[in-house]
Amino acid sequence: MLKLKVNEIDIEIEEGLTVLQACEQAGFEIPRFCYHEKLSIAGNCRMCLVEIEKSPKPIASCAMPATEGMNIKTNTSKVEKARKGVMEFLLANHPLDCPVCDQGGECDLQDQSMFYGIDKSRYKENKRYVPEKYMGPLIKTQMTRCIHCTRCIRFATEVAGVPELGAIGRGEDMQITTYLEKSMESELSANVIDLCPVGALTSKPYVFEARPWELKKTETIDVMDAVGSNIRVDTYGWEVKRILPRINEDINEEWISDKSRYACDGLQNQRLDTPYIKKDGIFKKSSWEEAYEIISKKIYSTSSDEIAGLTGDLTNMETLFITKDFFSKTIKSSNLDSRAEHLFVNNDERSNYLFNSKINGIEESDFILLIGSNPRYEATMVNARIRKSYLKNNTEVFSIGDVGNLTYPYNVLKNTTEIIKEIVEDKHEVSKKIKNSKKPIIIIGQSLLKLDSANYVIEKIKEFLKKNNKINTDWNAFNILSNNASTVGSYDLNILSSKGKNNKVLKGIEHKKFKILFLLGLDEIHFKKNNEFIVYMGSHGDKGAEISDVILPGAAYTEQDGFFTNLEGKIQKAYKASYPPGEAKEDWVIINELASKIKSKELYKNKDELEKSMMNYLKITSSEKNNNNFENFNFVNEKINLNEIDYYYSNVIARSSKTMSRCRQEKIKFKDTGTEV
Amino acid sequence: MSIKKISKEQPENFNFSEENLKITEKILSNYPNDKKQSAVMALLYLAQRQNDNWIPLAAMKHIAKFLNMPYIKVFEVATFYSMYNLTPVGKHFIQICTTTPCMLRGAYKLVDICKRKISEEQNTLSKDKNCSWTEVECLGACVNAPMMQINDDYYEDLDEKMTEKIIDQILSDIKPKPGSYRGRINTEPENNRQTLMDLKNA
């Protein structure tokens, strides 16, 4: 611990901190542009000048290590004069176009010039002009406003791992650009918009949409992948204008992926706003009454084991739970499944389908093995953590099968289950590496769970890890990487028609067993429609609605309160930021009303009752532990082929989003501009 | 000075000549294994010499791959330094010093000759595309002002007549003799040296 003084206040700080951090700990805010907690130190904006005793000149506090006995002063007239000088230089070439700048109202330069700016300019010369740069469909540039803090360059090189941004030229002519103005190929690219302290990099889809003070801000959870990034949804009336990240060090730090941020314009397109009934192959608008009437009549005339249901990838846990009740109490059918494919799951123990090492734990890891997974597209934030771990601990990464550029180097193993067999039987060099590693991580992706040997692989890997004490009270090296926001929640709620790889509902559909099929927000259709009467409930007119007979318009994730459990098993609540369009209703209300129509008794009186009942259920199931882990399983030598992931088109909201379409187009025509190794 | 423009006409490919490949090996051996990227400046210079005094984008890409660096990082270096040319400057690249000592000794007369003989504007190629000229800041030969640099050689103690002769030779592909054009050895006084008489090569 170091003892030092800030403005005559004695404080004790840890070693290795900078003067700026010491001042923050003492409670004094230091203005800054280039410094950022999550990035390396550049020290080039000079805004953070402070006075240190015995030093003749003011010192840039962000780049100065704090030492024992320092006497730092942040509020002297000398400091203020120095900062005013820096600010005047920054403003010399900065255009005074705040009224037409999208950053206005949340601009660091604007805010700080309120304290350190002088009221009129002494600069009479012409201001510098910098041509705009093309940086892709997400980032709008106005480079004349750039103050060369280089945050964006450091973010791209360090966090995103795509060294495509750079500063060309020098002195007054320095310009930030990508190599020959190609767009940035990263799923984290739009974070540079948040990082930019001025209006040089602003959001292209949000251009001139609204001012920050006009927007209603709701803190909620993202559902684009299973990570459950913390976000803030900004709405103007009904419309979701933009989505920004919220800091959560355990999950997304302070970044979010481009899909989480920009799929929100999909919430305005392709929306189902009124119930529809298909008559003679054409959808006709109808009332809720009519729709309920048709469904309940159909249910009366069908025996309960001929009714099945599949739930979707964006469904919240309340809806899942009330659907489960609807099936078990109202219809009395057990044909409900949350998997859109034949996917292996054994939910006897929670650790069988969770990311047990935790996202935060990746940072401590020194060895990572990826099996049938491409974390860059399946869970972008997890991939960013792996890269951070690689930078911090020089973590060795192995992948079974070549999965393309992951933004960090990794060793490729042959993509067969034979290799996994060798590893778990201690015959492979990787086995030694796992044993020697203090905190290894093995990540199993969805592509592996589709294989016949999924059960074998999972059990054997667990056995191997347990034998070598890699699964203990402090550390669990076994991880499953779920792809969808609802996956873990539905396993927790036991929305499965059968354990193991076979999905009983899908099998039934293949054998034409069912007469009524409920699709609850399910648009990943992996089956062929036969003669079933399909009821689709969901927010968007997509693949599910297309094949259905009755459409019940539901709400999207920003339009209803709901819980989501992320891939590491953390339960988080998403809050209502907007309301469902037209006549659409919240999902749980629809199921409840349908239940009361059929049985003339509603399942739950209100949302609170539903929530309490669900939490109770989760508590009970988590305390029930049954360890019948073993089913019969055989080894099959198979190829592990990675699921092709259409990153920008992975769910209904993204598919309806124009911005995502543009990103996808850009990606298709993209040529690699970084180093091709 | 403004930001460097990139030539619109770019060759498709660039590869180091065999001779230069040997030199690159020597350059690379100066740096430790994990710091090979430090060789970027030397390699850019080598590429510039090989390619008639300018660096095409293909060469930057080639060097980036050669040193396992992102393209943009090589591009940053190449745009930062004024002595890397990113547009064609001709086989004979003439740089005339116009900083104060040279200017006082008549550097602008040299400039006028270049304007007349090579091209009206600086940084533009002559008619046969073999030659261009530019004004530069001090080249460190103030004692022998005025002077100009043609490719690697200094031509010093010039006047109009001599300059015209040199440029005529250059334009007809003859390499004039470098050094002082008033018969001096290096920067010795004109009427022979008065001190350090016992040293041969002072």
HADDOCK unambig.tbl for C-alpha pairs under 7 A between the chains (distance, minus, plus):
assign (segid A and resid 163 and name CA) (segid B and resid 70 and name CA) 6.18 0.50 0.50
assign (segid A and resid 164 and name CA) (segid B and resid 72 and name CA) 6.00 0.50 0.50
assign (segid A and resid 165 and name CA) (segid B and resid 72 and name CA) 6.76 0.50 0.50
assign (segid A and resid 166 and name CA) (segid B and resid 72 and name CA) 5.92 0.50 0.50
assign (segid A and resid 166 and name CA) (segid B and resid 73 and name CA) 6.73 0.50 0.50
assign (segid A and resid 166 and name CA) (segid B and resid 76 and name CA) 6.63 0.50 0.50
assign (segid A and resid 167 and name CA) (segid B and resid 76 and name CA) 6.05 0.50 0.50
assign (segid A and resid 168 and name CA) (segid B and resid 75 and name CA) 7.00 0.50 0.50
assign (segid A and resid 168 and name CA) (segid B and resid 76 and name CA) 4.62 0.50 0.50
assign (segid A and resid 168 and name CA) (segid B and resid 79 and name CA) 5.69 0.50 0.50
assign (segid A and resid 168 and name CA) (segid B and resid 80 and name CA) 6.44 0.50 0.50
assign (segid A and resid 169 and name CA) (segid B and resid 3 and name CA) 5.67 0.50 0.50
assign (segid A and resid 169 and name CA) (segid B and resid 76 and name CA) 6.83 0.50 0.50
assign (segid A and resid 169 and name CA) (segid B and resid 79 and name CA) 4.86 0.50 0.50
assign (segid A and resid 169 and name CA) (segid B and resid 80 and name CA) 4.61 0.50 0.50
assign (segid A and resid 170 and name CA) (segid B and resid 80 and name CA) 5.45 0.50 0.50
assign (segid A and resid 173 and name CA) (segid B and resid 2 and name CA) 6.11 0.50 0.50
assign (segid A and resid 173 and name CA) (segid B and resid 3 and name CA) 5.50 0.50 0.50
assign (segid A and resid 179 and name CA) (segid B and resid 71 and name CA) 6.79 0.50 0.50
assign (segid A and resid 179 and name CA) (segid B and resid 72 and name CA) 5.10 0.50 0.50
assign (segid A and resid 673 and name CA) (segid B and resid 71 and name CA) 6.86 0.50 0.50
assign (segid A and resid 674 and name CA) (segid B and resid 70 and name CA) 4.94 0.50 0.50
assign (segid A and resid 674 and name CA) (segid B and resid 71 and name CA) 5.87 0.50 0.50
assign (segid A and resid 675 and name CA) (segid B and resid 65 and name CA) 6.41 0.50 0.50
assign (segid A and resid 675 and name CA) (segid B and resid 68 and name CA) 6.58 0.50 0.50
assign (segid A and resid 675 and name CA) (segid B and resid 69 and name CA) 6.03 0.50 0.50
assign (segid A and resid 675 and name CA) (segid B and resid 70 and name CA) 4.65 0.50 0.50
assign (segid A and resid 675 and name CA) (segid B and resid 71 and name CA) 6.35 0.50 0.50
